[in-house]
Amino acid sequence: MDIREVFAQNLRRLRRAKGLSQEELAYRADIDRTYVSLLERRVYSASIDILAKLAEALEVAPDVLLKRTNRK
């Protein structure tokens, strides 16, 4: 699994665990909702600045979004 896939899965998992829609997460992170969707579908890669904004909005450390899990 490449890092973009790891990030996308973690982003979606954490967003859902917080009960947030893509729109609400985008609002909290001050980014466009369609960009969240594109990140979750691995169409785009996140910059380090976007990673930081998303982590802050999800109330997690940035590295949590990049950690590999044993889940398939």
C-alpha positions in Angstrom: 0.0 0.0 0.0 1.5 3.3 -1.0 1.5 6.4 1.3 -1.3 8.1 -0.6 -3.6 5.1 0.0 -2.6 5.0 3.7 -3.3 8.7 4.0 -6.7 8.4 2.2 -7.8 5.5 4.3 -6.8 7.2 7.6 -8.4 10.4 6.5 -11.8 8.7 5.8 -11.6 6.5 8.9 -10.8 9.4 11.2 -13.4 11.7 9.6 -16.1 9.1 10.0 -15.1 8.3 13.6 -15.6 11.9 14.5 -19.0 11.9 12.8 -18.0 14.6 10.3 -19.2 14.9 6.7 -16.6 15.9 4.1 -18.2 19.3 4.0 -17.8 19.8 7.8 -14.2 18.6 7.7 -13.4 20.9 4.8 -15.0 23.8 6.7 -13.0 23.1 9.8 -9.8 22.7 7.8 -10.5 25.8 5.6 -10.3 23.8 2.4 -12.8 23.0 -0.4 -15.1 20.0 0.2 -14.3 18.6 -3.3 -10.6 18.6 -2.3 -11.4 16.4 0.7 -13.3 14.0 -1.6 -10.3 13.9 -4.1 -7.9 13.2 -1.2 -10.0 10.4 0.1 -10.2 8.9 -3.4 -6.5 9.2 -3.9 -6.9 11.5 -6.9 -4.6 14.2 -5.3 -1.8 14.1 -2.8 -1.9 16.4 0.2 0.8 19.0 0.7 2.4 19.2 4.2 0.3 22.3 4.9 -3.0 20.6 4.0 -1.9 17.6 6.1 -1.4 19.9 9.1 -4.8 21.6 8.5 -6.6 18.3 8.3 -4.9 16.9 11.4 -5.8 20.0 13.4 -9.4 19.8 12.2 -9.5 16.1 13.2 -7.8 16.9 16.5 -5.0 14.4 15.9 -1.2 14.7 15.4 -0.3 14.9 11.7 1.6 11.6 11.8 -1.6 9.7 12.7 -2.8 10.4 9.2 0.3 8.7 7.7 0.6 5.7 10.0 0.1 2.3 8.4 -2.3 0.0 10.1 -2.7 -3.8 9.9 -6.2 -3.3 8.4 -6.7 -4.2 4.8 
